[in-house]
Amino acid sequence: MTLPILSSNHLHSFISAATTTTILLFLLSSVGISTSLAGNSHVITFRSPNLFPEGLAWDSKGQHFLVGSLRHRTISAVSDAGVVETLISDPSLPENVTVLGLSVDSRNNRVLAVLHALKPLPPFNALAAYDLRSGQRLFLSLLSSADNGESDGSDDAIANDVTVDFKGNAYVTNSAGNFIWKVNDKGEASILSNSRRFTEHPVDREAWYSFCGLNGIGYVSNGYLLVVQSNTGKMFKVDAEDGTARLVLLNDDLIGADAVALRSDGVVLVVSPVAGKLWFLKSNDGWGEAVVFDQIDLDLEGYPTSVVVGEGDRAYVLYGRMKEGVLGNSERESFAIEEVRSPKESKDFVKLNVDGSFYAHRNNVACGGGFRDADDRFLKGFSCNLGGCSIMHAELWAIVHGLQIAVVSGYHSIVVESDSAAVIKFINHGCSSTHFCAPIIQDICIMAARLQSTI
Protein backbone atom coordinates (compact mmCIF):
# COMPACT_ATOMS: atom_id res chain seq x y z
CA MET A 1 0.00 0.00 0.00
CA THR A 2 1.20 3.51 -0.79
CA LEU A 3 0.87 5.82 2.20
CA PRO A 4 1.07 9.61 1.91
CA ILE A 5 4.54 10.31 3.33
CA LEU A 6 6.15 13.71 3.81
CA SER A 7 9.83 13.84 4.82
CA SER A 8 10.40 11.28 7.60
CA ASN A 9 6.89 11.61 8.97
CA HIS A 10 3.75 9.72 8.12
CA LEU A 11 0.87 12.05 7.34
CA HIS A 12 -2.39 10.19 7.01
CA SER A 13 -5.61 11.48 5.56
CA PHE A 14 -8.26 11.61 8.23
CA ILE A 15 -11.76 13.04 8.48
CA SER A 16 -13.38 14.04 11.74
CA ALA A 17 -16.66 12.39 12.63
CA ALA A 18 -17.61 15.41 14.70
CA THR A 19 -16.88 18.13 12.11
CA THR A 20 -18.98 18.18 8.97
CA THR A 21 -17.23 21.20 7.40
CA THR A 22 -13.83 19.61 6.95
CA ILE A 23 -12.71 17.94 3.76
CA LEU A 24 -9.60 16.15 4.99
CA LEU A 25 -7.56 15.61 8.08
CA PHE A 26 -4.06 14.23 8.37
CA LEU A 27 -2.56 12.62 11.41
CA LEU A 28 1.02 12.90 12.62
CA SER A 29 2.19 9.82 14.48
CA SER A 30 5.19 7.62 15.12
CA VAL A 31 3.86 4.72 13.07
CA GLY A 32 2.58 4.51 9.53
CA ILE A 33 0.15 1.63 9.91
CA SER A 34 -2.04 0.93 12.88
CA THR A 35 -2.41 -2.59 14.18
CA SER A 36 -5.49 -4.25 15.58
CA LEU A 37 -5.43 -4.01 19.36
CA ALA A 38 -6.45 -7.59 19.97
CA GLY A 39 -5.72 -7.35 23.67
CA ASN A 40 -8.31 -4.62 24.12
CA SER A 41 -10.89 -5.76 21.58
CA HIS A 42 -13.76 -8.16 21.90
CA VAL A 43 -13.10 -11.51 20.21
CA ILE A 44 -15.97 -13.93 19.74
CA THR A 45 -14.77 -17.46 19.05
CA PHE A 46 -17.46 -19.80 17.79
CA ARG A 47 -17.39 -23.44 16.86
CA SER A 48 -19.22 -25.20 14.05
CA PRO A 49 -17.64 -28.06 12.08
CA ASN A 50 -16.59 -27.04 8.56
CA LEU A 51 -18.79 -23.95 8.48
CA PHE A 52 -16.24 -21.70 6.72
CA PRO A 53 -18.45 -18.60 6.66
CA GLU A 54 -17.73 -15.86 4.12
CA GLY A 55 -20.51 -13.38 4.86
CA LEU A 56 -21.34 -11.57 8.11
CA ALA A 57 -24.38 -9.49 9.09
CA TRP A 58 -25.75 -7.96 12.27
CA ASP A 59 -29.37 -8.55 13.31
CA SER A 60 -30.20 -5.60 15.57
CA LYS A 61 -33.56 -7.03 16.62
CA GLY A 62 -32.19 -10.47 17.44
CA GLN A 63 -29.01 -8.95 18.90
CA HIS A 64 -26.78 -11.51 17.24
CA PHE A 65 -24.55 -11.95 14.22
CA LEU A 66 -25.51 -13.94 11.14
CA VAL A 67 -23.00 -15.96 9.14
CA GLY A 68 -23.28 -18.04 5.98
CA SER A 69 -21.43 -21.21 5.00
CA LEU A 70 -19.22 -22.51 2.23
CA ARG A 71 -20.95 -25.87 1.94
CA HIS A 72 -23.87 -26.23 4.35
CA ARG A 73 -26.72 -24.20 2.74
CA THR A 74 -27.30 -22.63 6.14
CA ILE A 75 -27.42 -19.25 7.86
CA SER A 76 -26.38 -19.40 11.49
CA ALA A 77 -26.85 -17.01 14.39
CA VAL A 78 -23.80 -16.32 16.55
CA SER A 79 -24.35 -14.79 19.97
CA ASP A 80 -22.02 -12.42 21.77
CA ALA A 81 -20.88 -15.40 23.84
CA GLY A 82 -20.06 -17.44 20.73
CA VAL A 83 -23.11 -19.72 20.87
CA VAL A 84 -24.01 -20.93 17.37
CA GLU A 85 -27.56 -21.75 16.32
CA THR A 86 -28.69 -22.75 12.84
CA LEU A 87 -31.26 -20.11 12.02
CA ILE A 88 -32.01 -21.14 8.42
CA SER A 89 -31.39 -24.42 6.64
CA ASP A 90 -32.50 -24.73 3.02
CA PRO A 91 -31.90 -28.25 1.65
CA SER A 92 -33.93 -27.40 -1.47
CA LEU A 93 -30.99 -25.39 -2.78
CA PRO A 94 -28.47 -27.11 -5.08
CA GLU A 95 -26.07 -29.30 -3.15
CA ASN A 96 -22.87 -27.59 -1.99
CA VAL A 97 -24.09 -24.12 -2.96
CA THR A 98 -22.25 -21.40 -1.05
CA VAL A 99 -23.97 -18.72 1.02
CA LEU A 100 -21.85 -15.62 0.39
CA GLY A 101 -22.98 -12.04 1.13
CA LEU A 102 -25.65 -11.41 3.76
CA SER A 103 -27.74 -8.34 4.53
CA VAL A 104 -30.44 -7.85 7.15
CA ASP A 105 -33.57 -6.00 6.02
CA SER A 106 -34.81 -4.95 9.46
CA ARG A 107 -37.86 -3.09 8.18
CA ASN A 108 -39.21 -6.19 6.50
CA ASN A 109 -37.89 -8.60 9.13
CA ARG A 110 -35.88 -10.68 6.68
CA VAL A 111 -32.35 -11.61 5.75
CA LEU A 112 -31.07 -11.56 2.17
CA ALA A 113 -28.50 -14.15 1.16
CA VAL A 114 -26.39 -14.31 -1.99
CA LEU A 115 -26.03 -17.86 -3.34
CA HIS A 116 -23.30 -19.03 -5.67
CA ALA A 117 -22.02 -22.42 -6.80
CA LEU A 118 -18.25 -22.50 -6.97
CA LYS A 119 -16.59 -24.22 -9.91
CA PRO A 120 -16.55 -27.02 -10.95
CA LEU A 121 -20.21 -27.12 -9.88
CA PRO A 122 -22.79 -26.11 -12.51
CA PRO A 123 -23.37 -22.31 -12.63
CA PHE A 124 -25.85 -21.07 -10.03
CA ASN A 125 -26.33 -17.48 -8.90
CA ALA A 126 -29.31 -16.33 -6.90
CA LEU A 127 -30.59 -14.10 -4.14
CA ALA A 128 -32.75 -15.68 -1.47
CA ALA A 129 -34.88 -13.88 1.12
CA TYR A 130 -35.80 -15.56 4.40
CA ASP A 131 -38.03 -14.50 7.26
CA LEU A 132 -35.78 -13.77 10.21
CA ARG A 133 -38.00 -15.34 12.80
CA SER A 134 -39.64 -18.32 11.09
CA GLY A 135 -36.75 -19.10 8.72
CA GLN A 136 -39.25 -19.51 5.88
CA ARG A 137 -37.97 -18.68 2.41
CA LEU A 138 -39.83 -15.72 0.95
CA PHE A 139 -38.38 -15.85 -2.54
CA LEU A 140 -35.50 -17.26 -4.58
CA SER A 141 -34.47 -14.93 -7.39
CA LEU A 142 -32.21 -16.44 -10.04
CA LEU A 143 -29.63 -13.94 -11.25
CA SER A 144 -28.78 -13.98 -14.95
CA SER A 145 -25.95 -12.26 -16.79
CA ALA A 146 -28.31 -11.51 -19.68
CA ASP A 147 -29.83 -8.03 -19.97
CA ASN A 148 -33.31 -9.42 -20.52
CA GLY A 149 -33.20 -11.31 -17.22
CA GLU A 150 -33.49 -14.68 -18.96
CA SER A 151 -30.89 -17.38 -18.58
CA ASP A 152 -28.35 -17.27 -21.40
CA GLY A 153 -26.38 -20.31 -20.34
CA SER A 154 -23.36 -18.21 -19.50
CA ASP A 155 -21.25 -18.83 -16.44
CA ASP A 156 -19.86 -15.26 -16.61
CA ALA A 157 -21.32 -14.45 -13.23
CA ILE A 158 -20.28 -14.61 -9.60
CA ALA A 159 -23.04 -13.27 -7.40
CA ASN A 160 -21.10 -12.04 -4.40
CA ASP A 161 -22.31 -9.34 -2.00
CA VAL A 162 -25.63 -7.67 -1.22
CA THR A 163 -27.04 -4.58 0.42
CA VAL A 164 -30.62 -3.36 0.86
CA ASP A 165 -32.30 0.06 0.80
CA PHE A 166 -35.17 1.39 2.89
CA LYS A 167 -37.77 0.22 0.34
CA GLY A 168 -36.60 -3.38 0.47
CA ASN A 169 -34.76 -3.30 -2.86
CA ALA A 170 -31.61 -5.40 -2.84
CA TYR A 171 -28.44 -4.74 -4.81
CA VAL A 172 -26.10 -7.62 -5.68
CA THR A 173 -22.61 -7.42 -7.16
CA ASN A 174 -21.44 -9.64 -9.99
CA SER A 175 -17.72 -10.10 -9.47
CA ALA A 176 -17.08 -11.86 -12.79
CA GLY A 177 -19.29 -9.73 -15.02
CA ASN A 178 -18.60 -6.39 -13.25
CA PHE A 179 -22.19 -5.26 -12.98
CA ILE A 180 -24.86 -4.83 -10.33
CA TRP A 181 -28.25 -6.53 -10.13
CA LYS A 182 -31.26 -4.91 -8.51
CA VAL A 183 -33.85 -7.20 -6.92
CA ASN A 184 -37.08 -5.59 -5.74
CA ASP A 185 -38.97 -6.61 -2.61
CA LYS A 186 -40.96 -9.16 -4.61
CA GLY A 187 -37.84 -10.91 -5.87
CA GLU A 188 -37.91 -9.54 -9.42
CA ALA A 189 -34.36 -9.10 -10.69
CA SER A 190 -32.88 -6.80 -13.31
CA ILE A 191 -29.47 -5.36 -14.13
CA LEU A 192 -29.15 -1.94 -12.50
CA SER A 193 -25.69 -0.89 -13.67
CA ASN A 194 -23.34 -2.24 -16.30
CA SER A 195 -21.28 0.94 -16.48
CA ARG A 196 -18.11 1.21 -18.53
CA ARG A 197 -16.55 2.82 -15.47
CA PHE A 198 -16.28 -0.67 -13.98
CA THR A 199 -13.92 -1.92 -16.69
CA GLU A 200 -11.75 1.08 -17.56
CA HIS A 201 -9.04 0.50 -14.94
CA PRO A 202 -6.06 -1.85 -15.44
CA VAL A 203 -6.04 -5.26 -13.77
CA ASP A 204 -2.93 -7.20 -12.82
CA ARG A 205 -3.65 -10.48 -14.59
CA GLU A 206 -0.84 -12.18 -12.68
CA ALA A 207 -2.64 -11.65 -9.36
CA TRP A 208 -4.61 -14.69 -8.20
CA TYR A 209 -7.62 -12.48 -7.41
CA SER A 210 -7.64 -10.84 -10.87
CA PHE A 211 -10.92 -12.60 -11.71
CA CYS A 212 -12.76 -10.81 -8.90
CA GLY A 213 -14.16 -7.43 -9.90
CA LEU A 214 -17.03 -5.67 -8.16
CA ASN A 215 -17.40 -7.06 -4.68
CA GLY A 216 -18.45 -5.32 -1.45
CA ILE A 217 -21.44 -3.00 -1.64
CA GLY A 218 -23.25 -0.68 0.75
CA TYR A 219 -26.34 1.49 0.48
CA VAL A 220 -26.10 5.14 1.56
CA SER A 221 -29.35 6.77 2.68
CA ASN A 222 -28.94 9.61 0.17
CA GLY A 223 -29.92 7.20 -2.60
CA TYR A 224 -26.66 5.79 -3.87
CA LEU A 225 -24.41 2.78 -3.48
CA LEU A 226 -20.74 2.53 -2.64
CA VAL A 227 -19.08 -0.42 -4.36
CA VAL A 228 -15.49 -1.64 -4.16
CA GLN A 229 -13.62 -3.58 -6.83
CA SER A 230 -11.20 -6.25 -5.66
CA ASN A 231 -8.86 -6.52 -8.65
CA THR A 232 -8.31 -2.76 -9.10
CA GLY A 233 -8.71 -1.45 -5.56
CA LYS A 234 -11.17 1.18 -6.79
CA MET A 235 -14.41 2.44 -5.25
CA PHE A 236 -17.47 3.59 -7.18
CA LYS A 237 -20.50 5.67 -6.32
CA VAL A 238 -23.56 4.29 -8.12
CA ASP A 239 -26.98 5.92 -8.36
CA ALA A 240 -29.52 3.46 -6.96
CA GLU A 241 -32.19 4.60 -9.42
CA ASP A 242 -30.53 4.85 -12.81
CA GLY A 243 -27.25 2.99 -12.19
CA THR A 244 -24.99 5.88 -13.15
CA ALA A 245 -21.51 5.13 -11.82
CA ARG A 246 -18.68 7.48 -10.90
CA LEU A 247 -15.21 6.72 -9.64
CA VAL A 248 -14.57 7.84 -6.07
CA LEU A 249 -11.19 9.57 -5.96
CA LEU A 250 -9.14 8.02 -3.16
CA ASN A 251 -5.74 8.75 -1.68
CA ASP A 252 -4.96 5.03 -1.66
CA ASP A 253 -6.04 1.98 -3.65
CA LEU A 254 -8.00 -0.64 -1.70
CA ILE A 255 -6.23 -3.69 -3.10
CA GLY A 256 -8.24 -6.88 -2.75
CA ALA A 257 -11.17 -4.98 -1.23
CA ASP A 258 -13.93 -7.37 -0.22
CA ALA A 259 -16.75 -6.20 2.07
CA VAL A 260 -18.05 -2.72 2.89
CA ALA A 261 -19.75 -1.47 6.06
CA LEU A 262 -21.17 1.96 6.89
CA ARG A 263 -21.16 3.63 10.28
CA SER A 264 -23.87 6.09 11.31
CA ASP A 265 -21.33 8.95 11.40
CA GLY A 266 -20.53 8.49 7.70
CA VAL A 267 -17.31 6.53 8.11
CA VAL A 268 -17.01 3.61 5.68
CA LEU A 269 -15.03 0.48 6.51
CA VAL A 270 -13.53 -1.76 3.83
CA VAL A 271 -11.89 -5.11 4.53
CA SER A 272 -9.39 -7.00 2.37
CA PRO A 273 -8.40 -10.65 2.87
CA VAL A 274 -5.75 -10.15 0.18
CA ALA A 275 -3.91 -7.30 1.91
CA GLY A 276 -4.99 -8.28 5.40
CA LYS A 277 -6.24 -4.76 6.01
CA LEU A 278 -9.23 -2.90 7.33
CA TRP A 279 -9.46 0.61 5.93
CA PHE A 280 -11.37 3.51 7.47
CA LEU A 281 -12.61 6.07 4.93
CA LYS A 282 -14.58 9.26 4.97
CA SER A 283 -15.74 11.88 2.49
CA ASN A 284 -16.97 15.41 2.91
CA ASP A 285 -18.36 15.95 -0.59
CA GLY A 286 -20.85 13.10 -0.94
CA TRP A 287 -18.23 10.57 -2.04
CA GLY A 288 -16.87 12.36 -5.05
CA GLU A 289 -13.57 12.17 -3.19
CA ALA A 290 -12.66 10.25 -0.05
CA VAL A 291 -9.65 9.58 2.13
CA VAL A 292 -8.29 6.56 3.93
CA PHE A 293 -7.63 8.08 7.34
CA ASP A 294 -6.60 4.88 9.09
CA GLN A 295 -5.86 1.25 8.36
CA ILE A 296 -5.48 -1.77 10.60
CA ASP A 297 -3.44 -4.90 10.02
CA LEU A 298 -5.61 -8.01 10.25
CA ASP A 299 -4.85 -11.70 10.63
CA LEU A 300 -4.13 -12.94 7.11
CA GLU A 301 -4.32 -16.56 8.17
CA GLY A 302 -7.88 -16.04 9.40
CA TYR A 303 -8.76 -14.67 5.94
CA PRO A 304 -10.99 -11.69 6.88
CA THR A 305 -13.72 -11.52 4.24
CA SER A 306 -16.43 -9.44 5.87
CA VAL A 307 -16.93 -6.45 8.13
CA VAL A 308 -20.12 -5.30 9.80
CA VAL A 309 -21.25 -2.48 12.06
CA GLY A 310 -23.11 -3.67 15.11
CA GLU A 311 -24.57 -2.18 18.27
CA GLY A 312 -23.20 1.22 19.22
CA ASP A 313 -21.48 1.61 15.84
CA ARG A 314 -18.92 -1.00 16.85
CA ALA A 315 -17.18 -2.67 13.93
CA TYR A 316 -16.51 -6.41 13.67
CA VAL A 317 -14.46 -8.46 11.22
CA LEU A 318 -15.18 -12.08 10.35
CA TYR A 319 -12.34 -14.60 10.32
CA GLY A 320 -14.12 -17.40 8.50
CA ARG A 321 -11.00 -19.04 7.03
CA MET A 322 -12.80 -19.30 3.73
CA LYS A 323 -9.59 -19.88 1.80
CA GLU A 324 -8.91 -23.06 3.79
CA GLY A 325 -12.35 -24.34 2.95
CA VAL A 326 -12.02 -23.60 -0.75
CA LEU A 327 -8.67 -25.40 -0.81
CA GLY A 328 -10.31 -28.50 0.60
CA ASN A 329 -9.70 -28.37 4.36
CA SER A 330 -12.53 -30.29 6.02
CA GLU A 331 -11.19 -30.38 9.56
CA ARG A 332 -11.80 -26.80 10.70
CA GLU A 333 -14.20 -26.22 13.59
CA SER A 334 -13.22 -22.89 15.16
CA PHE A 335 -13.87 -19.43 13.66
CA ALA A 336 -13.90 -15.91 15.03
CA ILE A 337 -15.58 -12.52 14.94
CA GLU A 338 -13.35 -9.75 16.26
CA GLU A 339 -14.16 -6.19 17.21
CA VAL A 340 -11.87 -3.69 15.47
CA ARG A 341 -11.25 -0.04 16.25
CA SER A 342 -9.33 2.79 14.67
CA PRO A 343 -6.47 3.79 16.98
CA LYS A 344 -6.56 7.24 15.40
CA GLU A 345 -10.05 7.74 16.75
CA SER A 346 -8.97 6.88 20.28
CA LYS A 347 -9.04 9.22 23.28
CA ASP A 348 -5.29 9.84 22.98
CA PHE A 349 -5.64 12.33 20.13
CA VAL A 350 -6.21 16.07 20.16
CA LYS A 351 -7.93 17.59 17.15
CA LEU A 352 -6.69 20.85 15.66
CA ASN A 353 -9.08 22.62 13.28
CA VAL A 354 -7.43 25.33 11.20
CA ASP A 355 -8.58 27.87 8.64
CA GLY A 356 -7.42 30.91 6.69
CA SER A 357 -9.49 34.00 5.84
CA PHE A 358 -9.20 36.82 3.30
CA TYR A 359 -10.83 40.19 3.97
CA ALA A 360 -11.28 41.80 0.56
CA HIS A 361 -12.30 45.25 1.81
CA ARG A 362 -9.05 45.50 3.81
CA ASN A 363 -6.86 43.40 1.50
CA ASN A 364 -5.80 41.49 4.58
CA VAL A 365 -5.28 37.81 5.36
CA ALA A 366 -5.54 36.06 8.73
CA CYS A 367 -5.45 32.54 10.06
CA GLY A 368 -6.60 30.75 13.19
CA GLY A 369 -7.48 27.47 14.76
CA GLY A 370 -8.85 25.66 17.76
CA PHE A 371 -7.95 22.55 19.75
CA ARG A 372 -10.52 20.02 20.93
CA ASP A 373 -10.18 16.70 22.69
CA ALA A 374 -11.54 13.39 21.40
CA ASP A 375 -14.91 14.17 23.02
CA ASP A 376 -15.05 17.45 21.09
CA ARG A 377 -14.48 19.59 24.19
CA PHE A 378 -12.79 22.93 23.47
CA LEU A 379 -9.23 23.19 24.83
CA LYS A 380 -7.72 26.39 23.41
CA GLY A 381 -7.66 28.55 20.30
CA PHE A 382 -5.44 31.02 18.45
CA SER A 383 -5.58 33.63 15.68
CA CYS A 384 -2.94 35.50 13.73
CA ASN A 385 -2.97 38.53 11.42
CA LEU A 386 -0.76 37.75 8.42
CA GLY A 387 -1.12 41.02 6.53
CA GLY A 388 -0.74 40.70 2.78
CA CYS A 389 -0.28 37.16 1.46
CA SER A 390 -2.19 34.50 -0.46
CA ILE A 391 -5.05 32.50 1.04
CA MET A 392 -2.95 29.36 0.38
CA HIS A 393 -0.21 30.79 2.59
CA ALA A 394 -2.82 31.54 5.25
CA GLU A 395 -4.09 27.96 5.28
CA LEU A 396 -0.56 26.60 5.58
CA TRP A 397 0.53 29.14 8.22
CA ALA A 398 -2.48 28.15 10.30
CA ILE A 399 -1.15 24.58 10.38
CA VAL A 400 2.38 25.75 11.27
CA HIS A 401 1.16 27.96 14.14
CA GLY A 402 -1.14 25.20 15.37
CA LEU A 403 1.64 22.62 15.43
CA GLN A 404 3.94 25.03 17.23
CA ILE A 405 1.31 25.47 19.94
CA ALA A 406 0.79 21.70 20.05
CA VAL A 407 4.49 21.14 20.74
CA VAL A 408 4.55 23.76 23.51
CA SER A 409 1.32 22.37 24.99
CA GLY A 410 2.69 18.85 25.13
CA TYR A 411 0.13 17.37 22.75
CA HIS A 412 1.81 14.20 21.53
CA SER A 413 -0.70 13.01 18.91
CA ILE A 414 -2.47 15.57 16.78
CA VAL A 415 -5.23 15.26 14.21
CA VAL A 416 -5.18 18.34 11.97
CA GLU A 417 -8.33 19.35 10.10
CA SER A 418 -8.36 21.66 7.09
CA ASP A 419 -11.07 22.60 4.58
CA SER A 420 -8.59 23.45 1.82
CA ALA A 421 -8.36 20.82 -0.91
CA ALA A 422 -5.15 22.41 -2.25
CA VAL A 423 -3.47 22.23 1.15
CA ILE A 424 -4.52 18.60 1.46
CA LYS A 425 -2.93 17.83 -1.91
CA PHE A 426 0.35 19.51 -0.98
CA ILE A 427 0.54 17.81 2.41
CA ASN A 428 -0.17 14.35 0.99
CA HIS A 429 1.79 14.57 -2.25
CA GLY A 430 4.27 17.40 -1.76
CA CYS A 431 5.09 20.16 -4.23
CA SER A 432 7.99 21.37 -6.33
CA SER A 433 10.92 22.87 -4.43
CA THR A 434 10.42 26.01 -6.52
CA HIS A 435 6.76 26.37 -5.55
CA PHE A 436 6.02 29.46 -3.46
CA CYS A 437 4.53 27.23 -0.73
CA ALA A 438 7.54 24.89 -0.46
CA PRO A 439 9.21 26.66 2.53
CA ILE A 440 6.03 26.56 4.61
CA ILE A 441 5.47 22.89 3.83
CA GLN A 442 9.04 22.30 5.03
CA ASP A 443 8.11 24.07 8.28
CA ILE A 444 5.21 21.64 8.67
CA CYS A 445 7.68 18.76 8.24
CA ILE A 446 9.86 20.18 11.01
CA MET A 447 6.92 20.59 13.37
CA ALA A 448 5.75 17.08 12.59
CA ALA A 449 9.21 15.72 13.41
CA ARG A 450 9.16 17.47 16.78
CA LEU A 451 5.82 15.94 17.60
CA GLN A 452 7.06 12.55 16.52
CA SER A 453 10.07 12.74 18.80
CA THR A 454 7.93 13.36 21.88
CA ILE A 455 5.87 10.17 21.53
N, C-alpha and C positions, 0 to 999 in steps of 0.2 A: 504494500500500500504506500502511496506517496502522501506524505504529510506536509502541510505548509510549514517550512522551516526558514527562519530568519536568523542569520549569524549562527551562534551556537545554541540558540534558544528555540524551543518548540512553541510555536504560536498556533493555537488550535481555534478554528471557527466555532463559535458558541452562541446560542441565542437564549436570552433570558425568558423563562416561563412567566415571569411577573411583569415584564415590560413589553407592551405590544407595539411601541413606537420604534424599536430598534430593528435594524436589518441584520446585523451580524455582531457577534462578540468573539473575541479571541482570548485564550487563557494562557497565562505564563506559568509554567510549572517545571519541575525538575525531571519529569519523565515525559516521553512522547506518547506512550500508549498505556492506557489504564488497564489494570487487570481485575478480574472478577474477585471480589472479596468474599471468598467462599466461607471463611471463618465467621463472617458476620451476616451471611445471607441464609435464607431459609431453604433447605434442601429437602425435597420430598422424594424419598426412595420408595418405589412401588414394585411389586413382584407379580408377574403373570407370564407363564411359560411361553416363550417364542412370540410375544406380542409384537415387538418391533414397531412401535407407533411412529408415524411420520407427522401427523397433524395434531394440533393442540388447540383447544378452545376453552373458554371460561363460561360456565353457566351461572349467572348472577343469582337467579332464583333458587337453583339447587345448591348453590354455594360449593360447587366442586368443579374440577377440571374434566374435560372430555378428551379422550384420545382414540385414534383409529388403530388399524392393525395392517401389517403387511400381508398376512395370509388368512386371517380368521373371519373376515366378513362381519366384524363386530365394532361397536362403539362402546367404550368403557368409561365409567365414571371413576375418578380418582379423588379421594378426599384429601384434606389437608394433612391427615395423619398417614397417608399412603395406602389407605384401604381401597382395593379395586373391586368394582362391581360391574358386571356386564349389563349395560343399560339397553343396548339394542343388538340383536343377533338376527341376521337376515340370510338364512340358508337358501332362499330363492335366487340369490345373486349367483352369477357364474362362479364356479369353484376357483379358489385362490385369487379372486379379485382383491385388489388392494384399496383400502380406505385411506385416501390421501388428505387433502385439505378439509377442514371442518370450520363451520361458522354457526354460531347460535343466533337465531332469530327470536329474540325475547318477546317481541310484540305479538308474534303469532305462536309462541310456545312450541318452537320446533328447532331441530338441528338440521343443517344442510351438510351433506357429505359428498365429496368428490370421489368417484369410483373409476379405477383404471386397472386394466389387466396388463401386467408387465410382459414383455417378450420373454420367451417364445409363445406365450398364450395368444389365442386369437384376439384381435383388436376389440376393446370394449372401453367406452368412455361414457360416463353418465353422471348425473347429479340426482341424488336421492334426498328426499325430505322425510323426516320422522318426527312424530309427536314426542316431545321431551318427557312426558310423564307416562304415557301408555306404551311407547316404543313402536307404535303402529306406523307403517310406512304410508305416507300421504301421497307421494308420487315418485315415479322413477322416470327421469327425463333423459333419453338417449341423446348424446351430443355428437353431431356430425360435423365433418370438416367441409361439407358442401354448403354453398350459400343458400340453397333452397331448403335447407334443413332436412333433406332426405339423405339416406345413407348412400354414399358413392363408392363404398368398398375400399376406401383408402385407409391406410393405417397412419397417415400423416397427422396424428393427433395424440397429445398426452394431456388429458384433463388433469389439472394439478391443484390449483388453490381456488378458494371461493370467499367472497364477502357478500354482505346483504345490506340493502338500503332500508329506509324506514317504511317503504311501501311493500316490502317483502320480495322485491326483485333481487335475484341472485346474479352474481357476475363471476364467471369461471375463466381462468386462464388456460390457454392451450400452449404448452411449452414447446411442442414440436412445430406447430403451424404458426406460432406468433400472432395469435389473435385472441379476442375475448368474446365468449358467449354471454348472452343475457337470458336468464330463465325467469319468467314472471311467476307470480305466486300460485299460479295454476299448473306450473310445470311445463309451460310452452317455451321452447328454446329457439333462439335466433342468434345470428352473429352480430354483435354490437359494433365491434371495431376490428378492422383488418388494415389498419393504417400503414402506409409506407414508412412512417417514422420508426416502426418496430424492426425494420430490416435494413436500415441505412447505415448502421454502425458496424465496424469490422469485428469479426469473431476469430479468435485463435483456434484454428481447427485442430491444433495439436493437443489442446486441453481436453481432458476426459469428459468434462461437462459441457463441451461445445454444442452438444445436441439440445441443451436445455435453454430455451429462450425465456419468454414471459413466464413469470413464476408467482411470487407473492403479490397479493392484491388487497387493498383496503379501501373502504368507502368513507369519504369525507362528507360531512353533513351539508356542505355548500353545494352538493350536486355533482361531484366528480370523484374519480377513482385515482389512487396512486398505485402504480404497478412497477415492479422491479424486474429486471431482465438478468438472468444468471450469467449468460455467456458474454455479456458486454459490460456488466456492472452499471447499466444505466437505469434511470427512473423516469417514468412517464406520467403525465397528468392527462387523464382521459375523461371527456365529458360523458356523464352517465346517460344522457339523452340521445345525443347524435353520434357518439363514439369518436369525436375529434380528439386527436392525440397530439400532445406537445412534449418535447423533451424538457425535463427539469434540469436546470444547470446546477451542477454540484461541484464542490471543491475537491471531491475525491470519488473515484469509481468504487462501486460496491460489488467487488468481484465475487462471483458465486452467490449473489444475493438470493435468498430463498423466501422466507416469510416476512410479512409486514404486520406491524401492530401500531395502533394509534392511541395515544394518551389523551385525556380530556383537555390538557393544556396545550394541545397542538403538536407536541413532540411526537415524532414518528420513529419507531424502532425497526431495524432491519437486521436479520440474522443470516449468517453464511456458514454452512458446514464445510465449504471449500476453504475459506480463509480462517475459519475458527474465530469469527468476530461477531460482535453485536455492535451495530452503529446506532448512535443517537443523532437524529436530524431535526432541524427546524427551519421554517421559512417565515418571512415577514411580508411576502408579497403574493400570497395565495398560491405558492408552489410554482412560480415561474423560475425562481432560484431557491436554493436551499443549501445549508451547510451541515457538514458532519462536525458536531461540536464535541463529541467524545466517542471513544470506541473501547470495547472491553475484549480482552482475550478470553476465549471459551475453550472448553475441553474438546479438542479435535477427535479424540478417540470416541467420545460419546456421540459424535456426529449430530450437532445441534441443528435441527431442521425447522423448528417452529418457535415463535415467540408470541406471547399473549399478554394482554393487560388485564389484570384481575381486580379484586377489591382494593379500594383506596389507590387506584392508579399504579399498583405494584406490577412490575414486569417479571415474567417467568419464561425461561427457556426450557425446551424439551430436549432431553438426551435420550432419544429412542433407539440409538445404535442401528439405524435403518441400513447403513452400508453393510454391517455384518450380516443382517438378514438377507439382503439382496445377494450377497456373495455365498450364501448357503449355510450359514451358521444356524443350527437348530437347537442349540444348547443354552441359549441366553434366557434368563429368567428375571433379572433385575434391571430396572430402568429408573430414570430420575427426572424430576422437574425442579429446576433451581431458580430461586429469586435472584434477579440481577439488578444492580443499581449503577448509576453513573457517579463515579467518584467526584466528578467536576460539578455535580449538583449537591455535594455534601455540605454540611454546616461549616466546614473549614474555610470556605471561600468568602471573600468580600467582593461585592460587585461595585465597579466604578462606571458610572454613566457619564459620558462626555459629549460636548457639543460645541460648535462654533457658530457665531452670529455675525451678520453684516448689517450695519445700519446705513442705509443708502443716503439719508438726509444729512448725515454727519461724515460720510465716507470713512467710517470707522469700523474696525473689526475687534471682536472680543471672543473669549472662550471661557468655559467653565465646566464644572462637573460636580457630582455628588457621590458619596460612598454609602452603601447600604449593606447590611449583613444578609445572610442566607434567608432570613425570615422577612426580608424587605424593610427592616427597620433602619431609619436614617441615622447615619453615624456622623458625617461631617460633609461640608461642601467647600467649593472655592470658585473664584472668578478672576479673570485677568483681562485688562485692557491692552490690546496688542497694537493699537494705532492703525497704520496703513499697511495692510498685507492682504494676501489672497484668502478666500474662505477655506481653501485646501490647507494652507498653512495653519489657519485657526483650528481646524479639526485635529491636525497632527500635534500642534502645541498643547491642546487640551489634554491629549494622551500623555505627553511628556510631563506636564505639570502634575497630572494626576499620579503618575508613577513615582515622581519625586516625593510627593506627599505620602504615598503608600510606603516607600522605603523608610521615611522618617517616622511614620506611624507604626512601623513594625508589622505591617500586613504582609504575610509570607506568601499567600496565594491569592491572586487577583484575577477577577473576571472583568474585562474591559468591554463596555458596550458603546458602539458608535452607530449613528444613522447615516453615515457617509459611505456609499458604495465604492467610491474612488479610494478612500482611505483603506477600506477593507481589502481592495485589490492590491494596493501597495504593500500592506502589512503581510498578506499571504504570499504574494508572488515577487515582491521586491520591485525596484525600478532602476533605471539606468543611473550610473554614477554621475552623469552630467545633468540629470533631472534636477529642477530647482527644489524638489522636496527631499532629495537624497540625504542632506546633512541632518534633517530632523528625524528621518527614519533611522539613521545611525544612532541618534540620541535615544530613540526608543529601544534599540538593541542594547545600548549600555544600561539603561534602566532595567530592562528585562534581566540582564546578567546579574545585576545587583540583587534583584529579588530572588533569582535562582540560587545565589550563594547563601542566602539566609535560611533556606529550607533545610 
